[in-house]
Amino acid sequence: MKYTAKYFKDVMPEAHRKKGSFFVRYFFRPLSYPCASLSAKLKLSANTVSYMSALIALAACFMFIMNSHIAHIIGGILANVWLLMDCIDGNLARGVRKQPFGEFADSMSSYILVGLICTVMGYATYIEGGIIVPRGTPWIIIMGALASSSDSLMRLIYQKYKNVERKMADQGIVEPIQEVWSDDNLGQNWKVRVEFELGICGILPPAILVAAIFKALDLVVIYCFFYYGASFISSVSMYVIRAIRADRSK
């Protein structure tokens, strides 16, 4: 079989083409088709590309802890390369072969990037300065760390809640609630659209690159602090309310 760029475009379901952020739909995904074709010819599996993207994520974060404006720009470029690779591994999984731990490999790289990028951008701002935050301001590192940890904690709490809910559902105690993140709702629910557009698979990678070029990483860190902070508070509150309601109903 010839794994051409057209082949990968054609095997993508029409509904999936409508998913993703503006940047993914109109730039990264079209670019990912020829890249997926090359990857298939090199016999790279979807998981291999995912694990490579995890290394790219680590490299991007490492660039931001260096005391070099050029290194920060390279970090911004690598963040966008990561997003491109996130599209490539999906193409390979659909068009060539899915692998048992594909979801794990794909998620791991995004967890690494989101878990570290805001903190290291805060440090980059600390050593270089930004638009509104002067060099040597320590609280920008704290804001970055809180932004990174907010997303990681939100994912951990969500996973713990779903594990407990699944266990109770198996015991007939509760009925699992349909998630807005399910495949049936993906791309249609406004909460999902917000995450697509404003998160790490949306505006963030291009914004990081532009901010790195113009020494404005402080603006991205502040944005992430409020965005991920608000997401953490709203999501955790929702699951706590669900748990309380389930307790009271029994």
Beta strands, then each sheet from edge to edge (+ up, - down):
end
